[in-house]
């Protein structure tokens, strides 16, 4: 018995020349005969991962998120029509098209607790602007103090613009875009200094 045990251990010994670590394992031989039908082709089954309901994001076939069309743009003056900030007026500073939300300047402020970055520095409590869904905001006319839905029309020069349906006021104008770009540039300079 000892000889049989010694011979089996010698066959399984792990020396530095015959180490199996880091090498591929060979497939085990099965006793069942191989399938005889050649026409059966196995299709690769994609791995399906179940995620929570609130984590689902609608995606295109190339796995990028679907970007929603929105009736507002950066620099528009809007009025909040729903939520606890209802009735307030502000300017849009940022939009998120993948989930159709906007950030309005100085509206929907949330408290954020920040940890200290360096040793000895205390933590902070800061107020940040949280996102609002774009369906809860409506374009606002400062001249006539009225909120209105948005319409689209093509001008004589062929440019497509947005306008307020109640007042007929054109929202997309060159001056508004130049002002929004200039304001954005001054904010970046202020943050860097």
PyMOL commands that set and color helices and strands:
alter all, ss='L'
color gray80, all
select helices_A, chain A and resi 2-12+53-55+134-136+174-192
alter helices_A, ss='H'
color red, helices_A
select strands_A, chain A and resi 77-80+89-96+101-104+109-114+124-129+132-133+137-141+146-148+150-154+160-164
alter strands_A, ss='S'
color yellow, strands_A
deselect
rebuild
show_as cartoon
